[in-house]
């Protein structure tokens, strides 16, 4: 079974990236907050490989600022 929290984190990061590319600052901030929460939740319940991917997603999210 796939890690649902990991999948949600990835989806929220993608939403934040889409909002940033569209120039929608309000939506970007909202998606970024959701992504941060999802990344945090997912990290504690992930495998080592997933944790590495989550760190990469977190770095992508930080670059949006």
Secondary structure as a PSIPRED ss2 file (coil, helix, strand):
# PSIPRED VFORMAT (PSIPRED V4.0)

   1 X C   1.000  0.000  0.000
   2 X C   1.000  0.000  0.000
   3 X C   1.000  0.000  0.000
   4 X H   0.000  1.000  0.000
   5 X H   0.000  1.000  0.000
   6 X H   0.000  1.000  0.000
   7 X H   0.000  1.000  0.000
   8 X H   0.000  1.000  0.000
   9 X H   0.000  1.000  0.000
  10 X H   0.000  1.000  0.000
  11 X H   0.000  1.000  0.000
  12 X H   0.000  1.000  0.000
  13 X H   0.000  1.000  0.000
  14 X H   0.000  1.000  0.000
  15 X H   0.000  1.000  0.000
  16 X H   0.000  1.000  0.000
  17 X H   0.000  1.000  0.000
  18 X H   0.000  1.000  0.000
  19 X H   0.000  1.000  0.000
  20 X H   0.000  1.000  0.000
  21 X H   0.000  1.000  0.000
  22 X H   0.000  1.000  0.000
  23 X C   1.000  0.000  0.000
  24 X C   1.000  0.000  0.000
  25 X H   0.000  1.000  0.000
  26 X H   0.000  1.000  0.000
  27 X H   0.000  1.000  0.000
  28 X H   0.000  1.000  0.000
  29 X H   0.000  1.000  0.000
  30 X H   0.000  1.000  0.000
  31 X H   0.000  1.000  0.000
  32 X H   0.000  1.000  0.000
  33 X H   0.000  1.000  0.000
  34 X H   0.000  1.000  0.000
  35 X H   0.000  1.000  0.000
  36 X H   0.000  1.000  0.000
  37 X H   0.000  1.000  0.000
  38 X H   0.000  1.000  0.000
  39 X H   0.000  1.000  0.000
  40 X H   0.000  1.000  0.000
  41 X H   0.000  1.000  0.000
  42 X H   0.000  1.000  0.000
  43 X H   0.000  1.000  0.000
  44 X H   0.000  1.000  0.000
  45 X C   1.000  0.000  0.000
  46 X C   1.000  0.000  0.000
  47 X C   1.000  0.000  0.000
  48 X H   0.000  1.000  0.000
  49 X H   0.000  1.000  0.000
  50 X H   0.000  1.000  0.000
  51 X H   0.000  1.000  0.000
  52 X H   0.000  1.000  0.000
  53 X H   0.000  1.000  0.000
  54 X H   0.000  1.000  0.000
  55 X H   0.000  1.000  0.000
  56 X H   0.000  1.000  0.000
  57 X H   0.000  1.000  0.000
  58 X H   0.000  1.000  0.000
  59 X H   0.000  1.000  0.000
  60 X H   0.000  1.000  0.000
  61 X H   0.000  1.000  0.000
  62 X H   0.000  1.000  0.000
  63 X H   0.000  1.000  0.000
  64 X C   1.000  0.000  0.000
  65 X C   1.000  0.000  0.000
